[in-house]
Every structure is written in C-alpha cells, then in structure tokens.
C-alpha cells in the first residue's frame, strides 16, 4: 500500500517481468492535470518515446498521448525491466518540461508543487498488465487508438497526431514507426 499526493491510499502493483511478453502500460500526469494540453509538449513526448526505444531496444507496438495520460503497448527486451524503461522515458521528459516551465515562470507550476519540488507524473507505477492472449493485444491497441475519438478530440483515430493509429491506418510518414507485433 502507498499514499498518493492527494492522500489517497492505493495498492501498489507487483510488476511481473515475463520475457518477450507484451505489456499494456498507462501512466498519468500529476493530479491528473492536462499537462499535455500543448501540442509541442505532446511532440516532445513522442520524440522521447522514440529515443528511449532506440536506447533500450524495446519493441513499441502502440501508443497514444492524451491530455492527462499516456497509453503504451511495448515488449521489453529480456535484459531490461519495464521499470527501467519507464524511468528512462518519464524522468528526463518530466524534468525537461518542468525546467522550461520554470524558465517561463509558468502559472501551472503552482499546481505541480510536491515535496519541495515539482512533479510532472502521478506517483505510483500506473496501470501495467501483461497481455497473455493473442486476442487481447489487438483489443488493447484498438482501445488505445479509440481514446481520442471517445473523448471527442477527433472524429477518427488516425486524425490524432500523437498516436500510432496513423501507422496502423497505413500512413508511414508519421513521427514514430511501430514495431511488428509478431
């Protein structure tokens, strides 16, 4: 058990590292604030996701960046834990954005104060699920891609620029290519 920034008690999850198994991950912005409201910040996150994949060698199967959370489906390499991937992805990105907001003296910083500093991400591991069945993986990918449509941000999933939906729709000019599902 742990306590989040708002004082809510939640159960911590045990990550089960199973080699070559797809993982469905969800993590949220601090206090579920829409910190990805700016397109440039979403672009920077997608760039960081690609750089982290290149550096750690995981397979990226799907993603979507929403205003206050991110969904990713990935397959970690045998020698790299998901915790390491998330730390390498979220930490540098959050520090970069917070540093820029500090330079700008952005008003949002007042809402991000946490333990004498600032937080970009909600504490805790987020949602993490091993995808056991071949039928679950396409279902999770469809769920991820439908997020902006369900939220009313776009009419079709491929219209959302910060998602792998375009790649799956055949647009190979997108910012971040996906790895084969296998």
C-alpha positions in Angstrom: 0.0 0.0 0.0 1.1 3.6 -0.7 -0.3 7.1 -0.4 -0.5 9.4 -3.4 -0.1 13.2 -3.4 -3.7 13.8 -2.5 -3.5 11.5 0.5 -5.4 8.6 -1.2 -4.3 5.1 -0.2 -3.8 2.8 -3.1 -2.4 -0.7 -3.6 0.9 -1.0 -5.3 1.2 -3.5 -8.1 3.9 -6.1 -8.4 5.4 -5.9 -11.9 5.8 -9.4 -13.4 8.7 -9.4 -15.9 8.0 -12.1 -18.4 10.4 -12.2 -21.3 9.0 -11.3 -24.8 5.5 -10.6 -23.4 3.7 -7.5 -24.5 2.9 -5.0 -21.7 0.0 -2.6 -21.7 1.0 0.5 -19.7 -0.9 3.6 -18.6 0.6 6.4 -16.6 -1.0 9.8 -15.7 0.1 13.4 -15.2 0.4 14.7 -11.7 -3.0 15.1 -10.1 -4.4 14.1 -13.5 -3.9 17.6 -14.8 -3.9 18.0 -18.6 -0.2 18.7 -18.8 -0.2 17.5 -22.4 -2.5 20.3 -23.5 0.2 21.9 -25.6 1.0 20.2 -29.0 4.7 20.9 -28.6 4.8 19.0 -25.3 3.0 16.1 -26.9 5.5 16.2 -29.8 8.4 16.2 -27.3 7.0 13.2 -25.5 6.7 11.2 -28.8 10.3 12.1 -29.6 11.4 11.0 -26.2 9.4 7.7 -26.6 11.3 7.0 -29.8 14.7 7.9 -28.3 14.0 5.7 -25.3 13.0 2.8 -27.6 16.2 3.3 -29.6 18.4 3.4 -26.5 16.9 0.4 -24.6 15.8 -1.7 -27.5 12.2 -2.5 -26.6 9.6 -3.1 -29.3 6.9 -0.4 -29.5 3.5 -1.8 -30.6 1.2 1.1 -29.9 0.8 4.4 -28.1 -1.4 7.4 -27.5 -0.7 10.7 -25.7 -3.8 12.1 -24.2 -4.1 15.5 -22.4 -3.6 13.9 -19.0 -2.3 10.4 -19.5 -0.4 8.1 -21.9 -1.1 4.5 -23.0 1.7 2.3 -24.4 2.0 -1.3 -25.6 5.5 -2.5 -25.7 7.6 -5.6 -25.5 10.7 -5.2 -23.3 13.9 -6.9 -24.2 14.9 -9.8 -21.9 17.6 -7.8 -20.1 15.6 -4.6 -19.5 12.9 -4.3 -16.9 9.8 -2.2 -17.6 10.6 -0.1 -14.5 13.9 0.9 -16.3 12.0 1.8 -19.5 9.5 3.9 -17.6 12.3 5.6 -15.5 14.3 6.4 -18.7 11.2 7.7 -20.5 9.3 9.6 -17.9 12.1 11.1 -15.8 14.1 13.0 -18.4 10.9 14.2 -20.1 9.3 15.4 -16.9 12.5 17.3 -15.9 12.8 18.9 -19.3 9.2 20.2 -19.3 9.4 21.4 -15.7 12.7 23.2 -16.4 11.1 25.0 -19.3 8.1 26.0 -17.3 10.4 27.3 -14.6 12.2 29.5 -17.2 8.9 30.8 -18.3 7.6 31.1 -14.7 4.5 29.3 -15.9 1.5 29.5 -13.6 0.9 25.8 -13.8 3.9 25.3 -11.5 1.8 26.3 -8.5 -0.4 23.2 -9.2 2.7 20.9 -9.6 4.4 21.7 -6.3 5.2 18.4 -4.5 7.6 17.8 -1.6 9.7 20.9 -2.1 9.9 20.5 -5.9 7.6 19.9 -8.8 6.1 16.8 -10.2 5.0 16.1 -13.8 3.9 12.5 -13.3 1.4 11.0 -10.8 3.2 8.9 -8.2 2.9 5.1 -8.4 3.5 2.7 -11.2 0.3 3.4 -13.1 -1.5 0.6 -14.9 0.6 -2.3 -16.0 -0.7 -5.5 -17.5 0.9 -8.5 -19.2 -1.0 -9.4 -22.4 -1.5 -13.1 -22.2 -3.7 -14.0 -25.2 -3.2 -13.1 -28.8 -6.7 -11.8 -28.8 -6.0 -9.3 -26.1 -3.3 -7.4 -27.9 -5.3 -6.2 -30.9 -8.1 -5.3 -28.5 -5.8 -3.2 -26.4 -4.4 -1.5 -29.5 -7.9 -0.6 -30.7 -8.7 0.7 -27.2 -5.7 2.9 -27.2 -6.4 4.3 -30.6 -10.0 5.0 -29.8 -9.2 7.1 -26.8 -9.1 10.5 -28.6 -12.3 9.6 -30.5 -14.2 8.6 -27.3 -13.0 11.9 -25.7 -14.3 13.9 -28.7 -10.9 15.2 -29.6 -11.1 13.9 -33.2 -13.6 12.1 -35.4 -11.3 9.3 -36.5 -8.5 7.7 -34.6 -6.0 8.4 -37.4 -6.7 12.1 -37.1 -5.0 12.3 -33.7 -1.3 13.1 -34.4 0.0 11.7 -31.1 -0.9 8.1 -31.6 0.2 5.1 -33.5 -3.3 4.9 -35.1 -1.9 6.6 -38.3 0.7 4.0 -38.6 -1.8 1.2 -38.4 -4.0 3.1 -40.9 -1.1 2.9 -43.4 0.4 6.4 -43.0 4.1 5.6 -42.8 5.1 9.3 -42.7 4.2 9.6 -39.0 6.7 10.6 -36.5 7.3 7.3 -34.8 7.2 3.9 -36.7 5.8 0.9 -34.9 7.5 -2.5 -34.5 5.9 -5.6 -35.9 3.5 -7.4 -33.5 4.8 -10.9 -34.4 
